[in-house]
Amino acid sequence: MIKRVFWVALGAATGVVVVNRAAKAVKKLAPGSLADSAGAVPGRLAAAWQDFTEEVRSAAAEREFELYRTLAVDTAEHDK
C-alpha cells in the first residue's frame, strides 16, 4: 500500500513539474514576450533582423546589376 501511495505522489509531483515547465516555455515563446525580450536583450533580435534585411537588399542589388550587365541595358536609360 505504501508503494502505491509513493508512486502516485511521485507521478503527481512529476505532472506538476512538467505542466509548470511547459507553461513557462509557452509563455516564453509567445509572440508578445518575444517582442518584449528584444528590449531586454539589447536589440539582439532587432539587430539580427536588420542584418538579414541588409543582406537581402545587397543580394538583390547585385543580382539586378548582373541582369543589367547580361542584358546590356544602360542603367542611365533605366533611371529615367
TAUR-V867494 format. One record per pair of residues at least 24 apart in sequence whose ideal C-beta (glycine too) atoms are under 10 Angstrom apart, sorted by the first residue. I is the first residue (numbers start at 1). GAP is how many residues later the second one is. D is the distance in whole Angstrom. If there is no record, write none. Layout:
BEGIN
{{I & GAP & D} {I & GAP & D}}
END
This chain:
BEGIN
none
END
